[in-house]
Amino acid sequence: MRFFGYTLGDPSAPVPPPSPEMFTEMGKFIEEATKAGVLLATGGLAPVEEATKVTNVDGKFTVIDGPFTEAKELIGGWALMEVRDKDEAIEWTKRFLSIAGNGESTIRQVYGP
């Protein structure tokens, strides 16, 4: 089963850079998860100010560049996991958050091949 996990952040709150210790621990965790076949891909996203929205209404497309004043939260980082089940996805997410610190990650099952 594949699960997509993402961490939300508040775009109005500055995010301090990770400490060298956290960077080292996260590197070890990512290496372990990748070697275990759990972590398929991971990354961070550019700031919301650089976002673009594409909307389709009845076949008419609108493209709007950010920033978007209504943004209340943003995806700060994401991971695509291959696991046995949701419980395993939860366990890996808990391990991630124990290194990343306070915050919230959401996991959602990915459907399809």
Residue pairs with C-beta under 8 A, 6 or more apart in sequence:
1 82
1 83
1 84
1 85
1 86
1 89
1 109
2 40
2 80
2 81
2 82
2 83
2 109
2 110
3 80
3 81
3 83
3 86
3 89
3 107
3 108
3 109
3 110
4 78
4 79
4 80
4 81
4 107
4 108
4 109
4 110
5 78
5 79
5 80
5 81
5 89
5 92
5 93
5 96
5 105
5 106
5 107
5 108
6 75
6 76
6 77
6 78
6 79
6 105
6 106
7 75
7 76
7 77
7 78
7 100
7 103
7 104
7 105
7 106
8 73
8 74
8 75
8 76
8 103
8 104
8 105
8 106
9 15
9 73
9 74
9 75
9 76
9 103
10 72
10 73
10 74
11 47
11 48
11 71
11 72
11 73
11 74
15 76
18 26
22 99
22 100
22 101
25 99
26 99
26 100
29 95
29 96
29 99
30 39
30 42
33 39
33 81
33 92
37 82
38 81
38 82
38 83
38 88
38 92
39 79
39 80
39 81
39 92
40 80
40 81
40 82
41 79
41 80
42 77
42 78
42 79
42 80
43 77
43 78
44 76
44 77
44 78
45 74
45 75
45 76
45 77
45 78
47 74
48 66
48 67
48 68
48 71
48 74
49 66
49 67
50 66
51 65
51 66
51 67
51 68
51 71
52 63
52 64
52 65
52 66
53 62
53 63
53 64
53 66
53 68
54 61
54 62
54 63
55 61
55 62
55 63
55 64
79 96
80 110
81 89
81 92
81 107
83 89
83 92
86 107
86 109
89 107
90 107
93 105
93 107
96 105
97 103
97 105
